[in-house]
Amino acid sequence: MKRIEKTFAKLKSNDKKGLVTFITAGDPSLEQSATILNALPQSGADFIEIGMPFTDPMADGPAIQDSSLRALANGMSLKGVIKMVAEFRESNQDTPIILMGYFNPIYTYGTEDFVNDAADAGADGLIIVDLPPEEDAELRVPATKAGLDFIKLLTPTTKGARLDTVLQNASGFLYYVSIAGVTGTKSANIDEVGAHIKDIKAKTDLPVAVGFGIKTPEDAANMSKIADAVVVGSSIVQNMQDNQKDSNLPTIIENQVSALKKAI
């Protein structure tokens, strides 16, 4: 059983919901990023998304855009992201790692080299924001062959025949984008999201994680009532930005993640 599947199965058997946390690799510094990554599981993160920095993160709001620019300025690269995963795996063999980002850096790296290197380092899945299902075979096929789950994005407008198309070849879990817009800018309507998730679950057994617009423990608690997991990214990244010069930054993030986990 793969790590993602195993973790969801364990959560379900204990009647619990998952917490997915997002950080950008290399932000706010290379050292702090690694320290925070290593501390996330003990703080309550069941799954970790690591953002692969990119110069034009079109789906992300100001907080994550700024984090990508800081990470790139710090010298973070795709090879650096993979190295972070490998170093994390030296002390943690259980927490699933999902690499999230855009296709351009992967294409430049070399698609097959990337998926093989990522899998060898200990990554478990990919979320590629700008690859629609009609165009994803170039990455999805080698990723699946390498053992990486290919996690698909669903939105409030993914319905009917489009939903069927997106669900094809999805694995690991489904990432439900709860708002129309970019990360960290709005809050979701829980009733509308709940109704759509019910329709989605009628067509698939994959777990559904809900992200975008979840900022506070209260937001996480509410969304966990209708989802298998909640994703919190922008508020964590913003917290890093606001406190990046604080020597206690890792503890600040640990406390934030612990509060989120406690809420769900």
N, C-alpha and C positions, 0 to 999 in steps of 0.2 A: 504494500500500500504506500502510495506517495505521501510526502509530508503534508501537503495541503489537504488531501483526502483524510488522512489519519487525524489531523488536528480538528477538522470539522466533525468527524465521527466521535472523537473524544468529547468535544463540546456538547454535541447532541445527546450523548449518553448521560452526561451530567446535567442536562436540561439548562445549558448555558448558551449565551450568545458570544460571538467573537469580536475582538477589537483589532482592527487593522490600523496601524499607524504608518504615517508617511514622513520620511525625511529626505532631503536632497543630499546626495553624496558629496562631501567636501564642504558643506555649509554648517556653521559659519566659518569653520577652519577645518583643515584636514584632520588634525588631532582631535578636536572637539566632536567632529562628526563620527569618528570611529568610537570614541568613548561613549557617546550617546547611543549609537547603534548597539553596542555590546550591553548597555544597561536596559534597553527597551523590554526584553522579555521578562526580566525580574520586576519591572515596573507594571506589567500587566498586558503587554502587547502579545496577542496570540499569533498575529501575522505581521510582517514588516514589508512595506513597500519602500524600495529605495529608488529615488528619482535619479535618472541619468541626465546630468546637466546638458542643456541644449540652448543655443543662442536665440531660438525663436519658439518658445513653448506656447503655442497658440491657444491651447485649451485652458491655460492656467491664468489665474488672476495675479495681481501685483505681488503678493507675498511670495509665491513660488517662482514667478519670473525673476524677482530680485534675488532669490536664493540661488537660482541657476547661474545668474551673472556673478554672484559672489564666489560660487564654487569654481566656475571656470577661471576667474581671476586668481583663485588659490592654486590653480594648476591641476584641478581634477579633470580626468579624461575617462573614456570608456574602459581603458585598461585599468585605470585607477579604481573604478567602480568594481570591476571584477576582482581586483586584489582585495578590496574591502570585504567582499563576500567571502573570499577564501580565508581571510584572517578571522572573520566572525565564526566560520565553521570550525576553527581550531578549538573553540571553547563551547560551541553550541551546535549540536547535531539535530535538534528537534524543531526549532522555530522556522516556519516556512519564510523564505525570502522571495519576494516578487520584484522584478526589475520593471520600472515603469518609465515610459518616455516616448520618444519619437523615432521614426524609422531612419531619418537621414544619418545620424551618427553610426547606426548599425550597418547601413549600406556602405558607408565609407570604411568601416572596420573590416567588412567582409561578412556576409550573412552567416555562412556556415562556420567560419572561424569564431564568430561571436557566440552562436548558440552552443558550440562545443566548449568554448572557454568558459562560458557562463555556467553550463551544466557541470563541468569539471570542478569549478570553484565551489559549487554547492547551491546555486540558485535553483528555485523550484518552478517559477512561472514568469510569464511576460505579460505586460499590459502595454500595448503600443497604440497610442491615442489616435494617430493619423493614418491607420491602415484599415480601410473599410473591408468587409468580408470578400468583396469581389476582387480585391487586390492583395490579399494577405498570404496567398499560397507561397510566395517567394520566401517568406519568413516562417509561416506556420508549419509547413511541411518539414523543413530541417529541424525546427524547434521541437516538434512532436517526436521526431526520430531521435533527438538527443535526450528526450525524457522530460522536457519542459512543458508545463501546462500552458495552453494558449488561452488567456482569459479575455473574454469579450466584453465590450462596453454596451450597455443598454441605456436608453434615454426615455423620457416621457413620451416621445413620438415614435418609439420602436414598437409598432403594433402590427397585427395582421400578418400579411405575407412577409413584411420586412422582419418581423420578429422571428419567423421561421428561418429566414436566411441567416440572420445573425447567430441563431442558436446552433447552426450547423458547425460541426468541428470545434465547438467550444469545450473547454475542459477546465478542471480545477474548481472554479466558481465563476459566477457572473458578477460584474461590477455594474451596479445600477446608478447612473448619474441622475440624481434626484431633481435637478433643476436644469432649465435651459439657460446656458451661459457659461461663464468661466468659474474656476475654483475660487472659493472663499468670498463670494460676493453677495449671495442671497441665502435665504432659508427655504427649506422644502415644505410643501403642503403634505402632511403625513397621511391624510385621508386619500388623496389622489395617488400617492406613492403606494400605499397599501393595496388599493384596488388593482393597480397595474401589476404589482408583485404577485397577487393572487392569480391573475391571468397568465403570468409568466410561468409560475409553478405548475400550472395545469399542463404545460408543454415540456417541462424538463425536471429532472431530479437534482440538477446542480444547485448548490447553495447560492443564495443571493446576498451580496454585500452592498450596502448603500453608502454612497459617498457624495461629496459636494454639499456644502451648506450645513455640515454638522460641526459646530464650534464648541459647544459647552457640554458639561456632563448631562444637563437636562435634555439637550438636543439628542445626545447619544442614547439616553434612557428611553426617550420617546420612540426613536427610530428602531431601537432594538426590539420593540414589541412586534414589529412587522417584518424584520429582516433577520437573516441568519448571522450577520455581522455588520458592524458599522465601521466606516472608514473616516479617520480624522487626519487631515493633512495640513491645510492652510493655517489653522489656529496653532498647531505645533510649530510650524515653520515661522509664523509671525512671532511667536513667543521666543524663538531662538534669535530672531532679528532684534527684538526689543531688548533682549538681555545678553547679547553676544559679548559684551565687554565684562559681564559679571563672572567672576571666578567660580561661582556656584551654579553656572548654567546647567551642567548635567543634572544636578539635584532639582533645579527648577523644572526641567523637562520630565524628570522621573515623577515628580509630584503631580504634574499635569496629567500624565498618562495614568498614574494610579487612580486619580479622581475619575477619569473617564471610565476605566475598567470597573471601579466600584459602582458607578452609576448604572452599568448594564448588567 
